[in-house]
């Protein structure tokens, strides 16, 4: 499984003397959510930021990749390194997912609004998410033992999970920003139950699909 490979080979490959392990949690629930709370954690279906379906109730491992990389804080390896939130893997070794979760209280347009600053993303949050997933995949895939493990999986996905807050949710979290209306139905229609496949040649060149899905839909693992 991917945890053992990361714990054994990752730091060695990158010349890191610091011995750390990646945190992992498990679920066999037929439906569950993920939430960002100092790392991706498993929560009750519908209560998080990303929803998943596991109809066969396989054991699903959720590994806190962002938290793992942050354990190398203070090293050159860690400096400015992009990372996704988590890695998900099914017990049968058939499915591997790299997931990054994002959200917006201003509607879909906010997710594509350019980000400016030290690091600019003309395509907004969606572009940043894609880069986080790509760099995470490249970082992991550069470790030969992990690359071989990835290649053995049947379903390989880089997933952008996004949540668009409703007006009521914004009020509950104390955010007065109004949300989109007309764009909501079209945005979610485009996403669908399995998420839309987004063209990303760099990700595809490493043998993964790139998909994007709204929290209003459940992604089938």
Backbone as a chain_set.jsonl record, in Angstrom:
{"seq": "XXXXXXXXXXXXXXXXXXXXXXXXXXXXXXXXXXXXXXXXXXXXXXXXXXXXXXXXXXXXXXXXXXXXXXXXXXXXXXXXXXXXXXXXXXXXXXXXXXXXXXXXXXXXXXXXXXXXXXXXXXXXXXXXXXXXXXXXXXXXXXXXXXXXXXXXXXXXXXXXXXXXXXXXXXXXXXXXXXXXXXXXXXXXXXXXXXXXXXXXXXXXXXXXXXXXXXXXXXXXX", "coords": {"N": [[0.843, -1.203, 0.0], [0.271, 2.36, -0.421], [1.032, 3.956, 1.788], [3.084, 2.538, 3.193], [5.073, 2.553, 1.245], [5.623, 5.302, 0.947], [6.472, 5.921, 3.562], [8.764, 4.371, 3.666], [10.417, 4.856, 1.373], [10.281, 7.532, 0.418], [11.549, 9.782, 1.851], [14.17, 8.878, 1.767], [14.694, 8.835, -0.984], [14.65, 11.581, -1.552], [16.745, 12.483, -0.081], [16.397, 13.185, 2.596], [17.117, 13.491, 5.945], [15.438, 13.499, 8.043], [13.198, 11.529, 9.806], [10.012, 10.763, 9.177], [6.502, 9.93, 9.269], [3.649, 9.383, 7.186], [0.419, 10.491, 7.974], [-2.551, 8.578, 8.385], [-5.938, 7.667, 7.771], [-8.922, 5.635, 7.926], [-11.868, 4.379, 6.235], [-14.906, 2.516, 5.833], [-17.339, 3.274, 5.064], [-20.298, 3.634, 3.075], [-20.888, 6.072, 2.028], [-19.185, 9.121, 2.405], [-17.62, 12.156, 3.592], [-14.923, 14.484, 3.021], [-13.026, 16.785, 4.925], [-11.276, 19.825, 5.414], [-9.206, 20.344, 8.056], [-6.793, 21.264, 9.506], [-5.588, 19.415, 7.973], [-6.703, 16.798, 5.772], [-9.639, 15.272, 6.791], [-11.839, 12.538, 7.61], [-15.312, 12.812, 7.521], [-18.851, 12.848, 8.39], [-21.151, 11.994, 5.775], [-22.032, 14.599, 3.596], [-21.335, 16.654, 5.294], [-18.914, 17.837, 4.903], [-16.416, 19.098, 2.631], [-15.966, 17.723, 0.327], [-17.453, 15.047, -1.357], [-17.846, 11.489, -1.322], [-18.506, 8.317, -2.827], [-18.787, 4.929, -1.889], [-19.787, 2.335, -2.659], [-19.377, -0.448, -2.578], [-18.275, -0.708, -0.166], [-15.547, -0.935, 0.402], [-12.378, -0.921, 2.123], [-11.133, 2.239, 2.542], [-8.314, 4.156, 2.373], [-7.204, 7.24, 3.611], [-4.775, 9.511, 3.171], [-2.863, 12.007, 4.692], [-1.429, 14.049, 2.807], [-0.61, 16.736, 2.502], [-0.084, 17.476, 5.172], [1.991, 15.709, 5.659], [4.083, 16.571, 3.928], [4.494, 19.04, 5.08], [5.766, 18.328, 7.383], [8.372, 18.413, 6.788], [9.12, 20.993, 7.056], [11.234, 23.846, 7.028], [13.296, 22.808, 5.611], [15.136, 22.769, 2.502], [13.881, 21.212, 0.632], [11.176, 21.404, 1.334], [10.579, 24.092, 0.951], [8.499, 26.379, -0.592], [7.214, 24.35, -1.942], [4.591, 23.021, -3.76], [1.608, 21.316, -2.801], [-0.942, 18.794, -2.681], [-4.062, 18.142, -0.915], [-4.65, 15.458, -0.014], [-4.112, 11.864, -0.351], [-5.904, 9.172, -1.659], [-6.699, 5.748, -1.344], [-7.835, 2.566, -2.393], [-8.453, -0.557, -0.717], [-8.185, -2.795, -2.318], [-6.275, -2.202, -4.113], [-6.884, -1.067, -6.549], [-7.599, 1.564, -7.047], [-6.385, 4.859, -7.02], [-6.264, 8.106, -5.808], [-5.441, 11.482, -6.018], [-6.241, 14.258, -4.203], [-7.4, 17.595, -4.123], [-8.879, 20.134, -2.288], [-11.071, 22.856, -2.629], [-12.823, 26.024, -2.21], [-15.578, 28.397, -2.517], [-17.237, 31.455, -1.835], [-18.37, 33.172, -3.525], [-19.292, 32.193, -5.85], [-18.94, 30.353, -8.984], [-17.42, 31.994, -10.639], [-15.544, 33.151, -8.989], [-13.719, 31.151, -8.596], [-12.259, 31.134, -10.862], [-11.154, 33.569, -11.015], [-8.362, 35.678, -11.522], [-5.385, 35.127, -9.604], [-3.195, 37.192, -7.932], [0.098, 38.249, -6.957], [3.017, 37.168, -5.151], [3.21, 34.687, -6.332], [1.598, 34.109, -9.237], [-1.567, 33.211, -10.589], [-3.152, 33.142, -13.373], [-5.472, 31.809, -14.117], [-6.879, 31.593, -11.793], [-8.199, 30.06, -8.739], [-8.777, 27.494, -9.676], [-6.712, 27.009, -11.505], [-4.528, 27.063, -9.768], [-5.113, 24.849, -8.139], [-4.855, 22.769, -10.015], [-2.101, 22.94, -10.508], [-1.114, 22.343, -7.959], [-1.904, 19.681, -7.724], [-0.533, 18.554, -9.899], [2.216, 19.032, -9.259], [2.379, 17.601, -6.871], [1.846, 15.01, -7.812], [4.046, 14.685, -9.547], [6.145, 14.863, -7.685], [5.708, 12.596, -6.077], [5.733, 10.581, -8.034], [8.323, 10.615, -8.919], [9.702, 9.021, -7.232], [10.88, 5.873, -7.597], [9.747, 3.424, -6.587], [7.215, 4.214, -5.779], [6.187, 5.174, -8.173], [6.003, 2.784, -9.625], [4.044, 1.514, -8.143], [1.857, 3.236, -8.568], [1.498, 2.749, -11.312], [0.429, 0.23, -11.264], [-2.177, 0.485, -10.553], [-5.65, 0.479, -11.426], [-7.5, 2.585, -11.669], [-6.656, 5.857, -11.86], [-6.516, 9.0, -10.637], [-6.369, 12.549, -10.564], [-7.94, 14.797, -8.596], [-9.999, 17.608, -8.402], [-11.816, 18.897, -5.917], [-14.558, 20.874, -5.235], [-16.35, 23.328, -3.312], [-19.226, 25.286, -3.354], [-20.468, 27.79, -1.498], [-23.719, 28.161, -0.031], [-26.118, 30.828, 0.483], [-27.169, 30.696, 3.105], [-25.209, 29.155, 4.398], [-23.024, 30.853, 4.253], [-23.894, 32.915, 5.933], [-23.898, 31.543, 8.354], [-21.189, 31.132, 8.789], [-20.39, 33.641, 9.151], [-19.863, 35.242, 6.927], [-20.606, 37.79, 4.816], [-20.802, 37.881, 2.078], [-22.524, 37.886, -0.986], [-23.822, 35.204, -3.017], [-23.462, 33.459, -6.192], [-26.158, 32.984, -8.585], [-27.616, 32.434, -11.123], [-25.512, 31.147, -12.424], [-25.074, 28.842, -10.979], [-26.635, 26.469, -11.5], [-25.772, 25.745, -14.067], [-23.021, 25.364, -13.694], [-22.955, 23.167, -11.94], [-24.291, 21.311, -13.442], [-22.459, 20.856, -15.446], [-20.483, 19.572, -13.995], [-21.568, 17.099, -12.928], [-22.174, 13.639, -11.837], [-19.795, 12.147, -11.817], [-17.913, 14.011, -12.079], [-16.278, 16.379, -14.252], [-14.087, 15.574, -16.926], [-11.056, 17.136, -17.264], [-8.906, 18.548, -19.591], [-5.515, 18.02, -19.25], [-2.55, 17.875, -20.196], [0.097, 17.587, -18.898], [-0.514, 16.161, -16.504], [-1.824, 13.95, -17.574], [0.262, 12.811, -18.988], [1.596, 11.457, -17.066], [0.059, 9.335, -16.581], [-2.394, 9.71, -15.294], [-5.829, 10.789, -14.897], [-7.399, 14.015, -15.01], [-9.846, 15.371, -13.048], [-12.795, 17.251, -12.141], [-15.048, 18.175, -9.587], [-18.163, 19.112, -8.085], [-19.179, 19.701, -4.67], [-21.836, 19.145, -4.383], [-22.271, 16.83, -5.665], [-21.564, 13.31, -5.628], [-18.55, 11.687, -5.678], [-17.703, 8.691, -7.19], [-15.746, 6.211, -5.876]], "CA": [[0.0, 0.0, 0.0], [1.027, 3.582, -0.648], [1.616, 4.464, 3.036], [4.355, 1.855, 3.455], [6.057, 3.01, 0.255], [6.023, 6.664, 1.293], [7.241, 5.878, 4.809], [10.042, 3.669, 3.468], [11.268, 5.296, 0.268], [10.169, 8.94, 0.025], [12.607, 10.601, 2.438], [15.449, 8.36, 1.273], [14.855, 9.292, -2.373], [14.912, 13.016, -1.582], [17.903, 12.796, 0.748], [15.97, 13.809, 3.841], [17.522, 12.731, 7.12], [14.338, 13.526, 8.996], [12.348, 10.344, 9.686], [8.622, 11.082, 9.487], [5.521, 9.045, 8.647], [2.448, 10.043, 6.704], [-0.758, 10.143, 8.765], [-3.519, 7.845, 7.578], [-7.189, 7.26, 8.401], [-9.63, 4.653, 7.095], [-13.319, 4.271, 6.331], [-15.611, 1.552, 4.975], [-18.692, 3.813, 4.864], [-20.727, 3.672, 1.678], [-20.778, 7.479, 1.655], [-18.473, 9.922, 3.403], [-17.063, 13.425, 3.132], [-13.629, 14.93, 3.537], [-13.024, 18.168, 5.391], [-9.961, 20.348, 5.76], [-9.157, 20.811, 9.441], [-5.408, 20.943, 9.828], [-5.364, 18.189, 7.215], [-7.955, 16.204, 5.305], [-10.165, 14.295, 7.732], [-13.081, 11.896, 7.194], [-16.465, 13.247, 8.303], [-20.132, 12.308, 7.948], [-21.561, 12.384, 4.43], [-22.758, 15.854, 3.483], [-20.911, 17.661, 6.279], [-17.577, 18.344, 4.603], [-16.206, 19.886, 1.421], [-15.865, 16.812, -0.81], [-18.275, 13.866, -1.082], [-17.393, 10.295, -2.018], [-19.325, 7.131, -2.734], [-18.014, 3.703, -1.755], [-20.927, 1.418, -2.573], [-18.944, -1.802, -2.222], [-17.776, -0.592, 1.208], [-14.14, -1.315, 0.535], [-11.593, -0.098, 3.043], [-10.517, 3.359, 1.839], [-7.312, 4.87, 3.158], [-7.031, 8.661, 3.307], [-3.47, 9.894, 3.68], [-2.715, 13.461, 4.788], [-0.198, 14.373, 2.076], [-0.186, 18.1, 2.826], [0.523, 17.437, 6.493], [3.251, 14.976, 5.56], [5.093, 17.456, 3.346], [4.777, 20.106, 6.047], [6.669, 17.812, 8.415], [9.727, 18.74, 6.339], [9.272, 22.449, 7.139], [12.576, 24.278, 7.397], [14.255, 22.226, 4.678], [15.061, 23.276, 1.132], [12.892, 20.382, -0.044], [9.843, 21.883, 1.651], [10.415, 25.5, 0.6], [7.641, 26.743, -1.717], [6.736, 23.162, -2.659], [3.146, 22.868, -3.831], [1.147, 19.976, -2.418], [-2.393, 18.615, -2.604], [-4.512, 17.844, 0.442], [-4.577, 14.068, 0.434], [-4.082, 10.72, -1.263], [-6.882, 8.156, -1.29], [-6.385, 4.461, -1.968], [-8.728, 1.463, -2.014], [-7.721, -1.706, -0.18], [-7.947, -3.792, -3.353], [-5.182, -1.759, -4.973], [-7.392, -0.734, -7.877], [-7.901, 2.987, -7.185], [-5.55, 5.841, -6.344], [-6.753, 9.452, -6.081], [-4.842, 12.64, -5.374], [-7.363, 15.194, -4.09], [-7.219, 18.946, -3.586], [-10.186, 20.695, -1.978], [-11.142, 24.316, -2.607], [-14.194, 26.491, -2.004], [-15.848, 29.784, -2.89], [-18.483, 32.047, -1.392], [-18.79, 34.151, -4.529], [-19.721, 31.52, -7.062], [-17.953, 29.736, -9.853], [-16.526, 32.994, -11.214], [-14.459, 33.4, -8.046], [-12.73, 30.083, -8.723], [-11.448, 31.385, -12.057], [-10.646, 34.944, -10.934], [-6.894, 35.636, -11.421], [-4.705, 35.326, -8.325], [-1.981, 37.977, -8.135], [0.96, 38.275, -5.784], [4.341, 36.602, -5.4], [2.97, 33.62, -7.295], [0.37, 34.464, -9.926], [-2.319, 32.174, -11.282], [-4.138, 33.843, -14.206], [-6.716, 31.041, -14.155], [-7.499, 31.59, -10.477], [-8.067, 28.915, -7.834], [-8.759, 26.25, -10.434], [-5.362, 26.819, -12.039], [-3.65, 26.737, -8.644], [-5.399, 23.468, -7.757], [-4.24, 21.886, -11.002], [-0.658, 22.941, -10.276], [-0.867, 21.609, -6.719], [-2.047, 18.259, -8.024], [0.55, 18.155, -10.805], [3.491, 18.982, -8.529], [2.28, 16.474, -5.937], [1.998, 13.788, -8.598], [5.441, 14.613, -9.995], [6.987, 14.6, -6.509], [5.517, 11.197, -5.71], [6.08, 9.704, -9.154], [9.784, 10.599, -9.075], [10.202, 7.925, -6.395], [10.623, 4.708, -8.456], [8.86, 2.43, -5.981], [5.859, 4.769, -5.786], [5.772, 5.204, -9.579], [5.608, 1.42, -9.991], [2.768, 1.269, -7.473], [0.846, 3.973, -9.33], [1.271, 2.08, -12.6], [-0.318, -1.012, -11.047], [-3.565, 0.818, -10.246], [-6.552, 0.548, -12.573], [-8.097, 3.926, -11.716], [-5.684, 6.844, -11.381], [-7.201, 10.284, -10.822], [-6.113, 13.781, -9.829], [-9.297, 15.307, -8.432], [-10.287, 18.918, -7.803], [-13.121, 18.913, -5.255], [-14.851, 22.258, -4.851], [-17.631, 23.598, -2.674], [-19.763, 26.628, -3.522], [-21.329, 27.996, -0.342], [-25.036, 28.768, -0.184], [-26.271, 32.051, 1.272], [-27.343, 30.325, 4.512], [-23.92, 28.708, 4.929], [-22.183, 32.033, 4.416], [-24.335, 33.608, 7.131], [-23.481, 30.764, 9.517], [-19.752, 31.302, 9.035], [-20.128, 35.063, 9.333], [-19.378, 35.845, 5.69], [-21.774, 38.438, 4.232], [-20.696, 37.965, 0.628], [-23.618, 37.239, -1.709], [-23.331, 34.153, -3.898], [-24.009, 33.414, -7.534], [-27.464, 32.336, -8.711], [-27.842, 31.832, -12.427], [-24.388, 30.293, -12.829], [-24.984, 27.631, -10.163], [-27.191, 25.286, -12.161], [-24.921, 25.361, -15.202], [-21.748, 24.867, -13.172], [-23.132, 21.834, -11.382], [-24.653, 20.419, -14.541], [-21.212, 20.505, -16.119], [-19.695, 18.666, -13.154], [-22.173, 15.781, -12.949], [-21.915, 12.697, -10.748], [-18.413, 11.671, -11.811], [-17.013, 15.125, -12.339], [-15.896, 16.525, -15.659], [-12.685, 15.347, -17.261], [-10.414, 18.361, -17.716], [-7.664, 18.271, -20.314], [-4.288, 18.441, -18.579], [-1.487, 17.02, -20.751], [1.158, 17.194, -17.954], [-1.029, 15.116, -15.614], [-2.101, 12.769, -18.393], [1.538, 12.196, -19.385], [2.022, 10.614, -15.943], [-0.869, 8.211, -16.474], [-3.556, 10.044, -14.477], [-6.855, 11.691, -15.393], [-7.689, 15.173, -14.171], [-11.29, 15.573, -12.973], [-13.258, 18.321, -11.254], [-16.412, 17.848, -9.165], [-18.776, 19.937, -7.05], [-19.586, 19.014, -3.45], [-23.228, 18.717, -4.529], [-22.27, 15.505, -6.293], [-20.748, 12.314, -4.936], [-17.597, 11.043, -6.588], [-17.637, 7.254, -6.939], [-14.369, 5.723, -5.79]], "C": [[0.877, 1.253, 0.0], [1.672, 4.124, 0.631], [2.981, 3.851, 3.305], [5.443, 2.314, 2.495], [6.542, 4.416, 0.561], [6.91, 6.653, 2.535], [8.641, 5.297, 4.596], [10.961, 4.37, 2.482], [11.301, 6.802, 0.0], [11.338, 9.775, 0.541], [13.981, 10.172, 1.934], [15.725, 8.872, -0.14], [15.246, 10.761, -2.43], [16.022, 13.452, -0.627], [17.567, 13.505, 2.041], [16.342, 12.933, 5.026], [16.421, 12.646, 8.158], [13.415, 12.319, 8.77], [10.933, 10.711, 10.13], [7.716, 10.082, 8.778], [4.316, 9.853, 8.196], [1.247, 9.562, 7.507], [-1.842, 9.568, 7.854], [-4.768, 7.556, 8.407], [-7.933, 6.371, 7.42], [-11.14, 4.771, 7.276], [-13.815, 3.158, 5.412], [-17.037, 2.028, 4.707], [-19.021, 3.857, 3.373], [-20.746, 5.095, 1.135], [-20.059, 8.219, 2.77], [-17.989, 11.211, 2.756], [-15.641, 13.585, 3.651], [-13.742, 16.403, 3.894], [-11.598, 18.572, 5.699], [-10.021, 20.902, 7.178], [-7.769, 20.499, 9.981], [-4.986, 19.673, 9.131], [-6.706, 17.61, 6.805], [-8.411, 15.138, 6.29], [-11.503, 13.77, 7.221], [-14.203, 12.345, 8.124], [-17.735, 12.639, 7.709], [-20.505, 12.84, 6.569], [-22.392, 13.656, 4.46], [-22.255, 16.962, 4.376], [-19.539, 18.263, 5.983], [-17.527, 19.182, 3.349], [-16.14, 19.028, 0.163], [-16.585, 15.522, -0.458], [-17.841, 12.686, -1.941], [-18.369, 9.143, -1.785], [-18.464, 5.887, -2.767], [-19.011, 2.556, -1.589], [-20.539, 0.0, -2.174], [-18.346, -1.862, -0.821], [-16.378, -1.216, 1.376], [-13.477, -0.453, 1.603], [-10.878, 0.967, 2.219], [-9.556, 4.054, 2.793], [-7.229, 6.304, 2.671], [-5.751, 9.117, 3.984], [-3.306, 11.411, 3.59], [-1.397, 13.888, 4.136], [0.293, 15.778, 2.406], [0.514, 18.138, 4.183], [1.871, 16.733, 6.495], [4.357, 15.874, 5.007], [5.47, 18.556, 4.328], [5.643, 19.632, 7.212], [8.128, 18.05, 8.045], [9.979, 20.24, 6.369], [10.672, 22.814, 7.637], [13.666, 23.705, 6.519], [14.088, 22.858, 3.299], [14.014, 22.498, 0.341], [11.479, 20.936, 0.141], [9.571, 23.273, 1.088], [9.624, 25.692, -0.7], [7.11, 25.538, -2.505], [5.212, 23.077, -2.619], [2.752, 21.445, -3.442], [-0.374, 19.962, -2.388], [-2.761, 18.223, -1.174], [-4.262, 16.401, 0.85], [-4.439, 13.087, -0.721], [-5.12, 9.735, -0.759], [-6.566, 6.873, -2.042], [-7.359, 3.402, -1.475], [-7.901, 0.247, -1.617], [-7.392, -2.746, -1.246], [-6.862, -3.37, -4.344], [-5.601, -1.394, -6.373], [-7.526, 0.765, -8.117], [-6.938, 3.84, -6.381], [-6.012, 7.23, -6.782], [-5.907, 10.464, -5.32], [-5.913, 13.72, -5.368], [-6.914, 16.524, -3.515], [-8.6, 19.572, -3.458], [-10.107, 22.215, -1.97], [-12.595, 24.73, -2.463], [-14.323, 27.955, -2.406], [-17.186, 30.218, -2.328], [-19.024, 33.042, -2.382], [-19.222, 33.505, -5.833], [-18.566, 31.011, -7.894], [-16.955, 30.745, -10.402], [-15.342, 33.293, -10.303], [-13.354, 32.359, -8.168], [-11.831, 30.264, -9.949], [-10.895, 32.813, -12.08], [-9.134, 34.915, -10.728], [-6.393, 35.892, -10.002], [-3.408, 36.074, -8.619], [-1.196, 38.024, -6.836], [2.321, 37.728, -6.145], [4.261, 35.472, -6.424], [1.622, 33.871, -7.935], [-0.244, 33.261, -10.637], [-3.411, 32.861, -12.101], [-5.481, 33.137, -14.26], [-7.378, 30.885, -12.807], [-7.273, 30.323, -9.668], [-8.007, 27.593, -8.594], [-7.376, 25.98, -11.023], [-4.396, 26.425, -10.93], [-3.846, 25.285, -8.203], [-4.734, 22.498, -8.721], [-2.733, 21.801, -10.802], [-0.298, 22.195, -8.996], [-0.927, 20.105, -6.961], [-0.906, 17.766, -8.9], [1.87, 18.026, -10.058], [3.5, 17.836, -7.527], [2.493, 15.153, -6.659], [3.432, 13.618, -9.067], [6.37, 14.239, -8.845], [6.905, 13.134, -6.099], [6.027, 10.259, -6.801], [7.579, 9.64, -9.406], [10.44, 9.535, -8.205], [9.881, 6.622, -7.124], [9.638, 3.699, -7.878], [7.41, 2.908, -5.968], [5.324, 4.819, -7.213], [5.293, 3.823, -10.033], [4.261, 1.065, -9.366], [1.633, 1.984, -8.202], [0.484, 3.222, -10.612], [0.443, 0.815, -12.452], [-1.803, -0.766, -10.78], [-4.409, 0.898, -11.521], [-7.111, 1.951, -12.762], [-7.142, 4.918, -11.068], [-6.221, 8.238, -11.691], [-6.571, 11.372, -9.965], [-7.45, 14.511, -9.787], [-9.306, 16.68, -7.763], [-11.697, 18.855, -7.238], [-13.418, 20.343, -4.824], [-16.243, 22.383, -4.254], [-17.987, 25.049, -2.898], [-20.769, 26.861, -2.405], [-22.676, 28.592, -0.729], [-25.095, 30.013, 0.686], [-26.379, 31.724, 2.757], [-26.02, 29.908, 5.142], [-22.994, 29.884, 5.156], [-22.58, 32.812, 5.668], [-23.858, 32.889, 8.386], [-22.005, 30.951, 9.834], [-19.38, 32.779, 9.107], [-19.576, 35.759, 8.112], [-20.555, 36.458, 4.952], [-21.79, 38.464, 2.712], [-21.869, 37.244, -0.036], [-23.039, 36.229, -2.687], [-24.019, 34.216, -5.242], [-25.381, 32.755, -7.544], [-27.581, 31.654, -10.056], [-26.735, 30.878, -12.837], [-24.349, 28.963, -12.106], [-25.452, 26.382, -10.909], [-26.29, 24.811, -13.292], [-23.605, 24.767, -14.718], [-21.884, 23.438, -12.672], [-23.565, 20.83, -12.444], [-23.408, 19.947, -15.27], [-20.428, 19.466, -15.316], [-20.264, 17.251, -13.17], [-21.724, 14.882, -11.81], [-20.467, 12.226, -10.683], [-17.414, 12.792, -12.013], [-16.657, 15.202, -13.815], [-14.417, 16.196, -15.821], [-12.125, 16.638, -17.843], [-9.115, 17.984, -18.424], [-6.473, 18.854, -19.566], [-3.148, 17.549, -19.056], [-0.372, 16.661, -19.765], [0.722, 16.086, -16.998], [-1.245, 13.824, -16.383], [-0.814, 12.052, -18.797], [2.091, 11.284, -18.298], [1.012, 9.51, -15.652], [-2.101, 8.451, -15.634], [-4.558, 10.863, -15.281], [-6.925, 12.901, -14.471], [-9.192, 15.424, -14.228], [-11.619, 16.654, -11.951], [-14.709, 18.04, -10.894], [-16.88, 18.767, -8.041], [-19.163, 19.079, -5.852], [-21.04, 18.551, -3.512], [-23.357, 17.344, -5.167], [-21.307, 14.594, -5.533], [-19.838, 11.62, -5.941], [-17.46, 9.58, -6.218], [-16.193, 6.772, -6.967], [-14.269, 4.369, -6.479]], "O": [[2.052, 1.214, 0.366], [2.758, 4.7, 0.566], [3.933, 4.567, 3.612], [6.603, 2.449, 2.884], [7.734, 4.7, 0.45], [7.963, 7.291, 2.563], [9.59, 5.693, 5.273], [12.163, 4.471, 2.727], [12.261, 7.296, -0.591], [12.042, 10.408, -0.246], [14.853, 11.01, 1.703], [16.839, 9.289, -0.455], [16.073, 11.154, -3.253], [16.215, 14.645, -0.393], [18.342, 14.325, 2.531], [15.935, 11.774, 5.104], [16.474, 11.805, 9.056], [12.912, 12.119, 7.664], [10.687, 10.942, 11.314], [8.122, 9.459, 7.796], [4.008, 10.895, 8.774], [1.072, 8.359, 7.702], [-2.025, 10.006, 6.719], [-4.676, 7.24, 9.594], [-7.622, 6.35, 6.229], [-11.625, 5.202, 8.322], [-13.232, 2.89, 4.361], [-17.854, 1.272, 4.181], [-18.152, 4.083, 2.53], [-20.634, 5.304, -0.073], [-20.305, 7.965, 3.95], [-17.956, 11.336, 1.532], [-15.221, 12.91, 4.591], [-14.46, 17.164, 3.246], [-10.804, 17.767, 6.186], [-10.792, 21.817, 7.465], [-7.589, 19.596, 10.798], [-4.132, 18.936, 9.624], [-7.729, 17.901, 7.425], [-7.664, 14.208, 6.593], [-12.214, 14.463, 6.493], [-14.078, 12.275, 9.347], [-17.696, 11.998, 6.659], [-20.214, 13.989, 6.235], [-23.332, 13.781, 5.244], [-22.695, 18.104, 4.243], [-19.059, 19.11, 6.736], [-18.479, 19.896, 3.032], [-16.247, 19.548, -0.948], [-16.363, 14.958, 0.614], [-17.512, 12.84, -3.117], [-18.968, 9.009, -0.718], [-17.529, 5.785, -3.561], [-19.076, 1.903, -0.547], [-21.309, -0.68, -1.495], [-17.958, -2.93, -0.346], [-16.091, -1.914, 2.348], [-13.972, 0.623, 1.938], [-10.111, 0.648, 1.31], [-9.94, 4.484, 3.881], [-7.19, 6.559, 1.467], [-5.647, 9.113, 5.211], [-3.574, 12.019, 2.553], [-0.385, 14.067, 4.813], [1.495, 15.987, 2.572], [1.57, 18.753, 4.329], [2.779, 17.109, 7.235], [5.452, 15.925, 5.568], [6.631, 18.958, 4.4], [6.195, 20.451, 7.947], [9.018, 17.908, 8.884], [10.946, 20.715, 5.774], [11.216, 22.178, 8.54], [14.834, 24.07, 6.658], [13.036, 23.408, 2.975], [13.338, 23.06, -0.52], [10.681, 20.934, -0.796], [8.423, 23.591, 0.777], [10.032, 25.227, -1.764], [6.609, 25.7, -3.618], [4.62, 23.063, -1.54], [3.477, 20.491, -3.723], [-1.014, 20.976, -2.11], [-1.889, 18.002, -0.334], [-3.727, 16.139, 1.928], [-4.621, 13.429, -1.889], [-5.207, 9.489, 0.444], [-6.211, 6.899, -3.221], [-7.673, 3.343, -0.286], [-6.793, 0.044, -2.115], [-6.428, -3.499, -1.101], [-6.566, -4.092, -5.296], [-4.782, -1.404, -7.292], [-7.565, 1.201, -9.268], [-6.701, 3.578, -5.201], [-6.137, 7.502, -7.976], [-5.684, 10.318, -4.119], [-6.442, 14.065, -6.424], [-6.15, 16.577, -2.551], [-9.394, 19.546, -4.399], [-9.194, 22.795, -1.382], [-13.497, 23.9, -2.577], [-13.331, 28.655, -2.609], [-18.153, 29.456, -2.338], [-20.033, 33.696, -2.117], [-19.488, 34.199, -6.814], [-17.394, 31.201, -7.568], [-15.787, 30.418, -10.613], [-14.263, 33.646, -10.778], [-12.192, 32.643, -7.879], [-10.781, 29.632, -10.06], [-10.247, 33.217, -13.045], [-8.656, 34.2, -9.848], [-6.907, 36.758, -9.294], [-2.614, 35.643, -9.456], [-1.755, 37.861, -5.751], [2.743, 37.806, -7.299], [5.139, 35.326, -7.274], [0.6, 33.85, -7.248], [0.455, 32.419, -11.202], [-4.489, 33.135, -11.574], [-6.517, 33.781, -14.428], [-8.339, 30.127, -12.675], [-6.295, 29.604, -9.872], [-7.276, 26.681, -8.208], [-6.922, 24.836, -11.034], [-3.544, 25.558, -11.122], [-2.878, 24.576, -7.926], [-4.12, 21.519, -8.298], [-2.148, 20.723, -10.913], [0.711, 21.492, -8.951], [-0.093, 19.353, -6.457], [-0.369, 16.682, -8.672], [2.57, 17.024, -10.203], [4.522, 17.172, -7.354], [3.224, 14.284, -6.185], [3.98, 12.518, -8.993], [7.267, 13.41, -9.0], [7.924, 12.508, -5.807], [6.679, 9.257, -6.51], [8.057, 8.701, -10.043], [11.601, 9.187, -8.416], [8.704, 6.288, -7.262], [8.789, 3.176, -8.6], [6.486, 2.109, -6.125], [4.148, 4.54, -7.446], [4.294, 3.712, -10.744], [3.438, 0.394, -9.989], [0.57, 1.403, -8.426], [-0.691, 3.079, -10.95], [-0.181, 0.37, -13.415], [-2.597, -1.706, -10.783], [-3.927, 1.336, -12.566], [-7.186, 2.448, -13.885], [-6.854, 4.828, -9.875], [-6.364, 8.614, -12.854], [-6.273, 11.155, -8.79], [-8.028, 14.81, -10.832], [-8.705, 16.882, -6.708], [-12.667, 18.77, -7.991], [-12.615, 20.958, -4.122], [-17.174, 21.666, -4.621], [-17.171, 25.942, -2.669], [-21.811, 26.206, -2.364], [-22.766, 29.421, -1.635], [-24.225, 30.229, 1.529], [-25.756, 32.391, 3.583], [-25.736, 30.263, 6.287], [-22.257, 29.915, 6.142], [-21.716, 33.314, 6.387], [-23.462, 33.525, 9.363], [-21.607, 30.933, 10.999], [-18.2, 33.129, 9.121], [-18.886, 36.771, 8.241], [-21.433, 35.725, 4.498], [-22.713, 39.022, 2.119], [-22.172, 36.105, 0.319], [-21.903, 36.374, -3.137], [-25.013, 34.919, -5.423], [-25.73, 32.041, -6.604], [-27.64, 30.426, -10.127], [-26.995, 29.896, -13.532], [-23.669, 28.04, -12.554], [-24.754, 25.368, -10.945], [-26.072, 23.611, -13.455], [-23.127, 23.777, -15.271], [-21.031, 22.594, -12.948], [-23.245, 19.645, -12.356], [-23.309, 18.785, -15.663], [-19.787, 18.585, -15.889], [-19.523, 16.295, -13.4], [-20.983, 15.31, -10.925], [-19.964, 11.935, -9.597], [-16.21, 12.553, -12.107], [-16.729, 14.206, -14.535], [-13.602, 16.506, -14.953], [-12.667, 17.17, -18.812], [-8.325, 17.194, -17.909], [-6.437, 20.052, -19.285], [-2.812, 16.569, -18.391], [0.083, 15.517, -19.782], [1.498, 15.174, -16.711], [-0.897, 12.741, -15.913], [-0.8, 10.829, -18.934], [2.947, 10.441, -18.564], [1.087, 8.836, -14.624], [-2.798, 7.498, -15.285], [-4.185, 11.548, -16.233], [-6.557, 12.823, -13.299], [-9.753, 15.659, -15.298], [-10.846, 16.935, -11.035], [-15.516, 17.709, -11.763], [-16.104, 19.15, -7.165], [-19.439, 17.887, -5.991], [-21.432, 17.653, -2.767], [-24.445, 16.769, -5.2], [-20.366, 15.055, -4.887], [-20.3, 11.041, -6.924], [-17.141, 9.251, -5.076], [-15.503, 6.915, -7.977], [-13.191, 3.776, -6.523]]}, "num_chains": 1, "name": "protein.A"}
